Amino acid sequence: MRNDTAAERGLHVRGIRRRAHHIWRVHAVDLAPCARPGSANGARVGFPWLGCNARVSERILPGAARPATVYLVGAGPGDPGLLTVRARTLLDACDAVVHDALVAPELIALLGARPRPPEIHFVGKRGGDDASASQEAINQVLVSLARAGKSVVRLKGGDPFVFGRGSEEAQVLAQAGIAFEVVPGVTAGIAGPAYAGIPVTHRGMATAVTFVTGHEDPTKPSAQTDWPALARSGSTIVLYMGLRRLPTIVRALVSGGLSPDTPAACIQWATTARQQTVA
């Protein structure tokens, strides 16, 4: 009989044997010249893209959800089984959850089964829906809950830093002096094609992959996406939020040099029981 320690025991997830890793403490690292040692409540670390020093949560014990801290958590693309271990641990321990419309309903239902359910705040957005929460209102909810001393999970579909405005919310939290932690999630741009049997890279066929939004901020003076450059890149192009502008995007890619015969697929409700693929 093996006498593995808790840190050595494997986790069986969907038939894949993984090693369990216990992270006992995360220290500040020199990410920028302005980084300096942290206090007892969290490390002060410089992030150039934040424009200031951010107080990043310091993980003292495995699974600890610290008070007055916001966790920017990726919920994955839809299948609850793709939630990360760290995300589930925080959902089991936090005081409040602020979630968007893309989070699997099954995950939200599980929160109600906790002995002490967390506060649930729905801040979903849908394009063109006037009832959608504004980003400013979402920011205020996060700041208010953290200032009230609560541990807050900001639960986002996919990954918080892949077209999820996680970096914008991190900026707001940093400017407000609130500790935060980023918990990456499985993004739909990889998982959706995988569940449809489409690898985004394949040796000898696709050596690069590009994630691009099909819905740029309409208030910008001009579009940032260089569609002709993407057409010539030879990479797999994964388009997020592009259904409404799909005809315009296709014309831009073809006029930029992409062959009209290029294989393509459109995936809806990725990784869920409702997933549909047109190819």
Beta strands, then each sheet from edge to edge (+ up, - down):
strand 1: 10-13
strand 2: 16-19
strand 3: 36-39
strand 4: 42-47
strand 5: 52-56
strand 6: 69-74
strand 7: 96-99
strand 8: 119-122
strand 9: 151-156
strand 10: 179-183
strand 11: 209-213
strand 12: 236-240
strand 13: 266-268
strand 14: 276-278
sheet 1: 1+ 2-
sheet 2: 3+ 4- 5+
sheet 3: 8+ 7+ 9+ 6+ 10+
sheet 4: 11+ 12+
sheet 5: 13+ 14-
end
